[in-house]
Each structure stands twice: as C-alpha cells, then as structure tokens.
Amino acid sequence: MREEVKWFSELMEKKLSDNEWKGGWKDLDNPHLLKMMLDEWHELLDAVTSDDRESIIEEAVDIANFCMMIADNNRRNHEDHKRS
C-alpha cells in the first residue's frame, strides 16, 4: 500500500472512530449522505480559500469518509440484491 494511502486511510479511520457515537451510516440513504458530503465540500472550499492546511486535510478526510459510506451502502445493497 502506498504510504500516502496508508496515512490518509488512518485519518479516515480516526475520524470514523471519533464519530462512532453517532450510530454509523448503514441506515442513511444516498441523498442524505450526498447532502452531508456537499456540506463538507463547502467547508473544504472555505479551508482552501483561506489556505488553512490543517482544515484542508480534515475536510478532505470528511469528504472521503462520506464517499466511502455511499460506496459501502451501495456495495452491501448490491450484494443483498444478488443473493435474492
């Protein structure tokens, strides 16, 4: 695994662990997750505009996690559909 991917995925996992109290994403639908991701995108845009390097990384991780959640839900739904 590339060092950059390892570093970034570790940040993703830390953020997921820190927010585990929220209950996860398995019951959230694509539109809801996409809206949450777009909110994070606006936060990333603000961070980039202000050149806040720490916030840029944090918001990029948030967006990546929402992309992962959308992909994971759809992977599980696809696998469930194939079994039916």
SULVEN-V320465 format. One record per residue. N is the residue number from 1. D_LAST is the distance of its C-alpha to the last C-alpha in whole Angstrom. Layout:
n=N d_last=D_LAST
n=N d_last=D_LAST
This chain:
n=1 d_last=35
n=2 d_last=37
n=3 d_last=39
n=4 d_last=39
n=5 d_last=35
n=6 d_last=36
n=7 d_last=38
n=8 d_last=36
n=9 d_last=33
n=10 d_last=35
n=11 d_last=36
n=12 d_last=32
n=13 d_last=32
n=14 d_last=35
n=15 d_last=34
n=16 d_last=31
n=17 d_last=32
n=18 d_last=35
n=19 d_last=33
n=20 d_last=30
n=21 d_last=32
n=22 d_last=30
n=23 d_last=27
n=24 d_last=25
n=25 d_last=23
n=26 d_last=19
n=27 d_last=20
n=28 d_last=22
n=29 d_last=20
n=30 d_last=21
n=31 d_last=24
n=32 d_last=26
n=33 d_last=25
n=34 d_last=27
n=35 d_last=30
n=36 d_last=31
n=37 d_last=31
n=38 d_last=33
n=39 d_last=35
n=40 d_last=35
n=41 d_last=36
n=42 d_last=39
n=43 d_last=40
n=44 d_last=40
n=45 d_last=42
n=46 d_last=45
n=47 d_last=45
n=48 d_last=45
n=49 d_last=48
n=50 d_last=50
n=51 d_last=49
n=52 d_last=48
n=53 d_last=47
n=54 d_last=45
n=55 d_last=44
n=56 d_last=42
n=57 d_last=41
n=58 d_last=39
n=59 d_last=38
n=60 d_last=36
n=61 d_last=35
n=62 d_last=33
n=63 d_last=32
n=64 d_last=30
n=65 d_last=29
n=66 d_last=27
n=67 d_last=26
n=68 d_last=24
n=69 d_last=23
n=70 d_last=21
n=71 d_last=20
n=72 d_last=19
n=73 d_last=17
n=74 d_last=15
n=75 d_last=14
n=76 d_last=13
n=77 d_last=11
n=78 d_last=10
n=79 d_last=9
n=80 d_last=6
n=81 d_last=5
n=82 d_last=6
n=83 d_last=4
n=84 d_last=0
